[in-house]
């Protein structure tokens, strides 16, 4: 079909390092390759939560700074991993590290990228995850869906790694 006819031309994938967001990245890569769409991965440093923990004296000022640095480093690593997964399937993906309120930044990034779809991992806590290490999308998933002007795809597939390998 002609380029103008394609419904999905650009996919934004919000990743946060959780297993489900990595699975979402894999699914989005397969989707992008199938539809010949462009792909961008986004990781948002959840500074709103860090501020909240600071105001409630759960994290001291220097701990907040350290935590942000850790998250930035972690975010960069996850983005590089996602980009390398895409490359393993012959796709060149973009990536971006943002800092702010997760939902707001995802919606803003989708608009700036002119995405046709946002892909996120299904919410779900791993056992023993501390408050802040939680899958950020658990609280944010519904907010993303409610605030997005474009379709949001929530990926819930346990066996995606197997499919991804042979794709």
GULUMVO-751477 format. One record per atom (N, C-alpha, C, O, CB): x, y, z. Coordinates in steps of 0.2 Angstrom, whole numbers, padded with zeros to 4 digits, always signed. Glycine has a CB too. Layout:
<recs>
XYZ ...
</recs>
This chain:
<recs>
+0004-0006+0000 +0000+0000+0000 +0004+0006+0000 +0010+0006+0002 -0005+0000+0006 +0002+0012-0002 +0005+0018-0002 +0006+0020+0005 +0003+0019+0009 +0002+0023-0006 +0012+0024+0006 +0014+0027+0012 +0008+0030+0016 +0007+0030+0022 +0020+0031+0012 +0005+0034+0012 -0001+0038+0015 -0007+0034+0018 -0011+0037+0021 -0003+0043+0010 -0007+0028+0015 -0013+0024+0017 -0012+0020+0024 -0017+0018+0027 -0014+0019+0012 -0006+0020+0026 -0004+0016+0032 -0007+0019+0038 -0006+0025+0040 +0003+0015+0033 -0010+0015+0042 -0013+0018+0049 -0008+0019+0054 -0008+0024+0058 -0018+0013+0051 -0003+0014+0054 +0002+0015+0059 +0009+0017+0055 +0012+0012+0052 +0003+0008+0063 +0011+0023+0056 +0017+0025+0053 +0023+0026+0059 +0029+0025+0058 +0016+0031+0050 +0021+0028+0065 +0025+0029+0070 +0023+0026+0077 +0017+0028+0079 +0027+0037+0071 +0027+0023+0080 +0025+0020+0086 +0030+0022+0092 +0036+0022+0091 +0025+0012+0086 +0027+0025+0097 +0030+0027+0103 +0030+0021+0109 +0024+0019+0110 +0028+0034+0106 +0035+0019+0111 +0035+0014+0116 +0038+0017+0123 +0044+0019+0123 +0039+0007+0114 +0034+0017+0128 +0036+0019+0134 +0039+0013+0138 +0035+0009+0140 +0030+0023+0138 +0045+0013+0140 +0048+0008+0144 +0050+0010+0151 +0052+0016+0151 +0054+0005+0140 +0050+0006+0155 +0052+0008+0162 +0057+0003+0165 +0058+0003+0171 +0046+0009+0167 +0059-0002+0162 +0064-0007+0164 +0060-0013+0167 +0063-0018+0169 +0068-0004+0169 +0054-0013+0168 +0050-0019+0171 +0050-0024+0165 +0051-0023+0159 +0043-0017+0173 +0049-0030+0167 +0049-0036+0162 +0043-0035+0157 +0044-0036+0151 +0048-0043+0166 +0038-0032+0160 +0032-0031+0155 +0033-0026+0150 +0031-0026+0144 +0026-0030+0159 +0037-0021+0152 +0039-0015+0147 +0044-0018+0142 +0044-0015+0136 +0041-0009+0151 +0048-0022+0144 +0053-0025+0139 +0049-0030+0134 +0050-0030+0128 +0058-0030+0143 +0044-0033+0137 +0040-0037+0132 +0036-0033+0128 +0035-0034+0122 +0035-0042+0136 +0034-0027+0130 +0030-0022+0126 +0035-0020+0120 +0033-0019+0115 +0028-0016+0130 +0041-0019+0122 +0046-0016+0117 +0047-0022+0112 +0047-0020+0106 +0053-0015+0120 +0047-0028+0114 +0048-0034+0109 +0042-0034+0104 +0042-0034+0098 +0048-0040+0112 +0036-0033+0107 +0030-0033+0103 +0029-0027+0098 +0028-0028+0092 +0023-0033+0108 +0031-0021+0101 +0031-0015+0097 +0036-0016+0091 +0035-0014+0085 +0033-0009+0101 +0042-0019+0092 +0047-0021+0087 +0044-0025+0081 +0045-0024+0075 +0053-0024+0090 +0040-0030+0083 +0037-0035+0078 +0032-0031+0075 +0031-0032+0068 +0034-0041+0082 +0028-0027+0078 +0023-0023+0075 +0026-0018+0070 +0023-0017+0064 +0019-0019+0081 +0031-0015+0072 +0034-0010+0068 +0037-0013+0061 +0037-0010+0056 +0040-0006+0071 +0040-0019+0062 +0043-0022+0056 +0037-0024+0052 +0038-0024+0046 +0047-0028+0058 +0032-0027+0055 +0026-0029+0051 +0023-0024+0047 +0021-0024+0041 +0021-0033+0055 +0022-0018+0050 +0019-0012+0047 +0023-0007+0044 +0021-0002+0041 +0014-0009+0052 +0030-0009+0044 +0035-0004+0041 +0034+0003+0044 +0035+0008+0041 +0035-0004+0033 +0034+0003+0051 +0033+0009+0055 +0039+0011+0058 +0044+0007+0059 +0027+0008+0060 +0040+0017+0059 +0045+0020+0063 +0044+0019+0071 +0038+0018+0073 +0047+0028+0062 +0050+0018+0074 +0049+0016+0081 +0053+0021+0086 +0059+0023+0084 +0051+0009+0082 +0050+0023+0091 +0054+0027+0096 +0053+0024+0103 +0047+0023+0105 +0052+0034+0096 +0058+0023+0107 +0058+0021+0114 +0059+0027+0119 +0063+0031+0117 +0063+0016+0116 +0054+0027+0124 +0055+0033+0129 +0055+0030+0136 +0052+0025+0138 +0048+0037+0128 +0060+0033+0139 +0060+0031+0147 +0060+0038+0150 +0063+0043+0149 +0067+0027+0148 +0055+0038+0155 +0054+0044+0159 +0056+0043+0166 +0054+0038+0170 +0046+0046+0159 +0061+0047+0168 +0063+0047+0175 +0058+0050+0179 +0056+0056+0178 +0070+0051+0176 +0055+0046+0184 +0049+0048+0188 +0051+0053+0193 +0051+0052+0199 +0046+0042+0191 +0052+0059+0191 +0054+0064+0196 +0049+0067+0200 +0050+0069+0206 +0058+0070+0193 +0043+0066+0198 +0037+0068+0202 +0036+0063+0208 +0035+0066+0214 +0030+0067+0198 +0037+0057+0207 +0037+0052+0213 +0043+0054+0218 +0043+0053+0224 +0038+0045+0211 +0049+0055+0215 +0055+0057+0219 +0054+0063+0223 +0055+0063+0229 +0061+0058+0214 +0051+0068+0220 +0049+0074+0224 +0044+0072+0230 +0045+0075+0235 +0046+0079+0219 +0039+0068+0228 +0034+0066+0233 +0037+0063+0239 +0036+0064+0245 +0029+0062+0230 +0042+0058+0237 +0046+0055+0243 +0050+0059+0247 +0051+0058+0253 +0050+0049+0240 +0052+0064+0243 +0056+0070+0247 +0052+0074+0252 +0054+0075+0257 +0060+0074+0242 +0046+0076+0249 +0042+0080+0253 +0039+0076+0259 +0038+0079+0265 +0036+0082+0249 +0039+0069+0259 +0037+0065+0264 +0042+0062+0268 +0042+0058+0272 +0032+0060+0261 +0048+0066+0267 +0054+0064+0271 +0056+0056+0270 +0059+0053+0275 +0053+0065+0278 +0054+0053+0265 +0056+0046+0264 +0063+0046+0261 +0067+0042+0262 +0051+0043+0259 +0064+0051+0257 +0071+0052+0254 +0074+0059+0256 +0070+0064+0255 +0071+0051+0246 +0080+0059+0258 +0083+0065+0260 +0085+0068+0253 +0085+0065+0248 +0090+0064+0264 +0087+0075+0253 +0089+0078+0247 +0094+0075+0243 +0094+0074+0237 +0091+0086+0249 +0100+0073+0246 +0105+0070+0243 +0103+0063+0240 +0106+0061+0235 +0111+0069+0247 +0099+0060+0244 +0096+0053+0241 +0092+0054+0235 +0092+0050+0230 +0092+0050+0247 +0088+0060+0235 +0084+0061+0229 +0089+0062+0223 +0087+0059+0217 +0080+0067+0230 +0094+0066+0224 +0099+0067+0218 +0102+0060+0216 +0102+0059+0210 +0104+0072+0220 +0104+0056+0221 +0107+0050+0219 +0103+0046+0216 +0104+0042+0211 +0110+0046+0226 +0096+0046+0218 +0091+0041+0215 +0090+0043+0208 +0089+0039+0203 +0085+0042+0219 +0090+0050+0207 +0089+0052+0200 +0094+0050+0195 +0093+0048+0189 +0088+0060+0200 +0100+0051+0198 +0106+0049+0194 +0106+0041+0192 +0107+0039+0186 +0113+0050+0198 +0104+0037+0197 +0103+0030+0196 +0098+0029+0191 +0099+0024+0186 +0101+0027+0203 +0092+0032+0191 +0087+0031+0186 +0089+0033+0179 +0087+0030+0175 +0081+0035+0189 +0093+0038+0179 +0095+0041+0172 +0100+0036+0169 +0099+0034+0163 +0099+0048+0173 +0104+0033+0173 +0109+0028+0171 +0105+0022+0169 +0106+0019+0164 +0114+0026+0177 +0100+0019+0173 +0096+0014+0172 +0092+0015+0166 +0092+0010+0161 +0091+0012+0178 +0089+0021+0165 +0085+0022+0159 +0089+0022+0153 +0086+0019+0148 +0082+0029+0160 +0095+0025+0153 +0099+0025+0147 +0101+0017+0145 +0101+0016+0139 +0106+0029+0148 +0102+0013+0150 +0104+0006+0149 +0098+0003+0146 +0098-0001+0141 +0106+0003+0155 +0092+0004+0148 +0086+0001+0146 +0084+0003+0138 +0082-0001+0134 +0080+0002+0150 +0085+0009+0137 +0084+0012+0131 +0089+0009+0126 +0087+0007+0120 +0085+0020+0131 +0095+0008+0128 +0100+0005+0123 +0099-0002+0122 +0100-0004+0116 +0107+0006+0126 +0096-0005+0127 +0094-0012+0126 +0089-0013+0121 +0089-0017+0117 +0092-0015+0133 +0083-0009+0122 +0078-0009+0118 +0080-0007+0110 +0077-0011+0106 +0072-0004+0120 +0084-0002+0109 +0087-0001+0103 +0091-0007+0100 +0090-0008+0094 +0091+0006+0103 +0094-0010+0104 +0098-0016+0101 +0093-0022+0100 +0095-0026+0095 +0103-0018+0107 +0088-0023+0103 +0083-0028+0102 +0080-0026+0095 +0079-0031+0091 +0077-0028+0107 +0078-0020+0094 +0076-0018+0087 +0081-0019+0082 +0079-0021+0076 +0074-0010+0087 +0087-0017+0083 +0093-0018+0078 +0093-0026+0076 +0095-0027+0071 +0099-0016+0081 +0092-0030+0081 +0093-0037+0080 +0087-0040+0075 +0088-0045+0072 +0092-0041+0087 +0082-0036+0074 +0077-0037+0069 +0077-0033+0063 +0072-0032+0060 +0070-0037+0073 +0083-0029+0063 +0084-0025+0057 +0081-0018+0057 +0080-0015+0052 +0082-0029+0051 +0079-0016+0063 +0076-0009+0063 +0080-0004+0067 +0084-0006+0071 +0069-0010+0067 +0080+0002+0064 +0084+0007+0067 +0078+0011+0071 +0074+0014+0069 +0087+0012+0062 +0079+0011+0078 +0074+0014+0082 +0077+0020+0086 +0083+0021+0087 +0072+0009+0088 +0073+0025+0087 +0076+0031+0091 +0074+0030+0098 +0071+0025+0100 +0072+0038+0088 +0078+0034+0102 +0076+0033+0109 +0077+0040+0113 +0081+0044+0110 +0081+0028+0113 +0074+0041+0118 +0074+0047+0122 +0073+0046+0129 +0069+0042+0131 +0068+0052+0119 +0077+0050+0133 +0077+0049+0140 +0074+0056+0143 +0076+0061+0141 +0084+0048+0144 +0068+0056+0146 +0065+0062+0149 +0064+0062+0156 +0066+0057+0159 +0058+0062+0146 +0063+0067+0159 +0063+0068+0166 +0056+0072+0168 +0055+0077+0165 +0069+0072+0169 +0052+0069+0172 +0046+0073+0174 +0041+0069+0177 +0042+0064+0180 +0044+0077+0168 +0035+0071+0175 +0029+0067+0177 +0027+0062+0172 +0026+0064+0166 +0022+0072+0178 +0027+0056+0173 +0027+0050+0168 +0022+0051+0163 +0023+0051+0157 +0027+0044+0172 +0016+0052+0165 +0010+0052+0160 +0011+0058+0156 +0010+0057+0150 +0003+0052+0164 +0012+0064+0159 +0013+0070+0155 +0018+0069+0150 +0017+0071+0144 +0014+0076+0160 +0024+0067+0152 +0030+0066+0147 +0028+0061+0142 +0030+0062+0136 +0036+0064+0151 +0025+0056+0143 +0023+0051+0138 +0018+0054+0133 +0019+0053+0127 +0020+0045+0141 +0013+0058+0135 +0008+0061+0131 +0012+0066+0126 +0010+0067+0120 +0002+0064+0135 +0016+0070+0130 +0020+0075+0126 +0024+0073+0121 +0025+0075+0115 +0024+0080+0131 +0028+0067+0123 +0033+0064+0118 +0029+0061+0112 +0031+0062+0106 +0037+0059+0122 +0023+0058+0113 +0019+0055+0108 +0017+0061+0103 +0017+0060+0097 +0013+0051+0111 +0015+0066+0106 +0013+0072+0101 +0019+0075+0097 +0018+0076+0091 +0010+0077+0106 +0024+0076+0101 +0030+0079+0097 +0033+0074+0092 +0035+0076+0087 +0036+0080+0102 +0032+0067+0093 +0035+0062+0088 +0030+0061+0083 +0031+0058+0078 +0036+0056+0092 +0023+0064+0084 +0018+0062+0079 +0016+0055+0079 +0015+0052+0073 +0019+0065+0072 +0016+0052+0085 +0015+0044+0085 +0008+0043+0083 +0003+0047+0084 +0017+0042+0092 +0007+0037+0080 +0000+0035+0079 -0002+0030+0084 -0008+0028+0084 +0000+0031+0072 +0002+0028+0089 +0001+0023+0094 +0006+0024+0099 +0012+0025+0098 +0000+0016+0091 +0003+0022+0105 +0008+0022+0111 +0007+0015+0113 +0002+0012+0114 +0006+0027+0117 +0013+0012+0114 +0013+0005+0117 +0016+0005+0124 +0022+0008+0125 +0018+0000+0112 +0013+0001+0129 +0016+0001+0135 +0015-0006+0138 +0011-0010+0135 +0012+0006+0140 +0019-0008+0143 +0018-0015+0146 +0012-0015+0151 +0010-0010+0153 +0025-0017+0150 +0009-0021+0152 +0004-0021+0157 +0006-0020+0164 +0012-0022+0165 +0001-0029+0156 +0002-0017+0168 +0004-0015+0174 +0004-0022+0178 +0001-0027+0177 -0001-0010+0178 +0008-0022+0183 +0009-0028+0188 +0015-0027+0192 +0020-0026+0189 +0009-0034+0183 +0014-0029+0198 +0020-0028+0203 +0023-0035+0203 +0020-0040+0204 +0018-0026+0210 +0030-0034+0203 +0034-0040+0205 +0034-0041+0212 +0034-0036+0216 +0041-0040+0202 +0034-0047+0215 +0035-0048+0222 +0041-0044+0225 +0046-0045+0222 +0035-0055+0224 +0040-0041+0230 +0046-0038+0234 +0048-0031+0230 +0054-0029+0232 +0051-0043+0234 +0045-0028+0226 +0047-0022+0223 +0045-0017+0228 +0040-0016+0231 +0043-0020+0216 +0050-0012+0230 +0049-0007+0234 +0044-0002+0231 +0043-0002+0225 +0055-0004+0237 +0042+0003+0235 +0037+0008+0233 +0039+0011+0226 +0036+0011+0221 +0036+0013+0238 +0046+0014+0226 +0048+0018+0221 +0050+0013+0215 +0050+0016+0209 +0053+0023+0223 +0052+0007+0216 +0055+0003+0211 +0049+0000+0207 +0050-0004+0203 +0060-0002+0213 +0043+0001+0209 +0037-0002+0206 +0037-0001+0199 +0040+0004+0196 +0031+0001+0209 +0033-0005+0195 +0032-0004+0188 +0028+0003+0188 +0022+0003+0190 +0028-0010+0185 +0031+0008+0186 +0028+0015+0186 +0021+0015+0182 +0017+0019+0184 +0033+0020+0183 +0021+0011+0177 +0014+0011+0173 +0008+0008+0177 +0003+0009+0175 +0015+0007+0167 +0010+0005+0183 +0004+0002+0187 -0001+0007+0188 -0007+0007+0188 +0006-0002+0193 +0002+0013+0191 -0003+0018+0193 -0004+0023+0187 -0009+0026+0186 +0000+0023+0198 +0000+0022+0182 +0000+0027+0176 -0004+0024+0170 -0006+0028+0166 +0007+0029+0174 -0005+0018+0170 -0008+0014+0164 -0014+0017+0162 -0016+0019+0157 -0008+0007+0165 -0019+0018+0167 -0025+0021+0166 -0025+0028+0164 -0029+0030+0160 -0030+0020+0172 -0021+0032+0167 -0020+0039+0166 -0017+0040+0158 -0020+0044+0155 -0015+0042+0171 -0013+0036+0156 -0010+0036+0149 -0016+0035+0145 -0017+0039+0140 -0005+0031+0148 -0020+0029+0146 -0026+0028+0142 -0031+0033+0141 -0033+0035+0136 -0029+0021+0144 -0032+0036+0147 -0038+0041+0148 -0035+0048+0144 -0039+0052+0141 -0039+0043+0155 -0029+0049+0145 -0026+0056+0142 -0024+0056+0135 -0023+0061+0132 -0021+0058+0147 -0023+0050+0132 -0020+0049+0126 -0025+0051+0120 -0031+0049+0121 -0017+0043+0124 -0023+0055+0115 -0028+0056+0110 -0027+0051+0104 -0031+0051+0099 -0027+0063+0107 -0022+0046+0105 -0021+0041+0100 -0022+0034+0103 -0022+0034+0110 -0014+0042+0097 -0022+0029+0100 -0023+0022+0103 -0017+0020+0107 -0011+0022+0106 -0024+0017+0097 -0019+0017+0113 -0014+0015+0117 -0014+0007+0117 -0020+0004+0119 -0015+0018+0125 -0009+0004+0116 -0009-0003+0116 -0005-0006+0122 +0001-0004+0123 -0005-0006+0109 -0009-0010+0126 -0006-0012+0132 -0004-0020+0131 -0009-0024+0129 -0011-0012+0138 +0002-0021+0131 +0004-0028+0129 +0004-0033+0135 +0008-0032+0140 +0011-0028+0126 +0000-0038+0135 +0000-0043+0140 +0001-0050+0137 -0004-0053+0135 -0007-0043+0144 +0007-0051+0136 +0009-0058+0133 +0015-0061+0137 +0020-0058+0137 +0010-0057+0126 +0014-0067+0140 +0019-0070+0144 +0025-0073+0139 +0031-0072+0141 +0017-0075+0148 +0022-0076+0134 +0027-0080+0129 +0030-0076+0124 +0032-0078+0118 +0023-0086+0127 +0030-0069+0125 +0033-0065+0119 +0040-0066+0117 +0042-0066+0111 +0032-0058+0121 +0044-0068+0122 +0051-0069+0120 +0052-0074+0115 +0056-0074+0111 +0055-0071+0127 +0048-0080+0116 +0048-0085+0112 +0047-0083+0104 +0050-0085+0100 +0044-0091+0114 +0041-0079+0104 +0039-0077+0097 +0044-0072+0094 +0045-0072+0088 +0032-0073+0098 +0047-0068+0099 +0052-0063+0096 +0058-0066+0093 +0060-0064+0088 +0054-0058+0102 +0060-0072+0097 +0066-0075+0094 +0066-0078+0087 +0070-0077+0083 +0068-0081+0099 +0060-0080+0086 +0059-0083+0079 +0056-0078+0074 +0056-0080+0068 +0054-0089+0079 +0054-0072+0076 +0051-0068+0072 +0056-0065+0066 +0054-0061+0062 +0049-0062+0076 
</recs>
